[in-house]
Every structure is written in C-alpha cells, then in structure tokens.
Amino acid sequence: MNLLNTIFHFYLDGFRQMTLGRTLWALILVKLFVIFVVLRIFFFRPAMQGMTPEEKQQHVAGQLARPLNSP
C-alpha cells in the first residue's frame, strides 16, 4: 500500500507543478469533447432509431446478407 501511495503522490505533485502541461491537457479535453459529442450529434445519428426490435433484426440481417459491391 505504501508503494501505491508513493506513486499517487509522485503524479499528484507532477500535475500540481505543471504550467504548459495544463494548457495541453485542456486542449486534449476540448478535442475529445468535439470528437465524442459534437461529431456524434451532427454526423453519427442512430441509423435504427424508431424501429421496433423486429425491424432492427430484419435490417441487420439484410445488411449482413447483401453482397459487398452493392449499395
């Protein structure tokens, strides 16, 4: 348990003394927000929204059964 405590305090002190690193972490968090929230809302809408479970099963089976070169 003492080793885990030492490792935790090592990283905690490192993050406290950061100057440029905080800006970089903020940039990383903003980019992740854009990737997972904004792009999901505008580009990756659920394709089977509003379908019943039976319709979803038929849709997936149809997509799996179609040839690769057809649209």
Phi, psi and omega in degrees: 000328180294324179296316178298320179296319179296316179296317180300313181292328176301311180289323179298314178295323178297317179290329178292325185270003180291145170239296178290328182299326179295320178295319179293320177295321177297318178297318178298316180294322177295317179297318177296321177300314180297315182297311189272336183254301186294312180296324179295319182293315188267332187243332186244061178287149180300125184285335185248027180292133178089359179271150174283164178303324179292318178295323177297317179298317180295320180296313180295318179298320178294322179290325179286330185273344184285152177293156182293328185271000178265153182287000000 
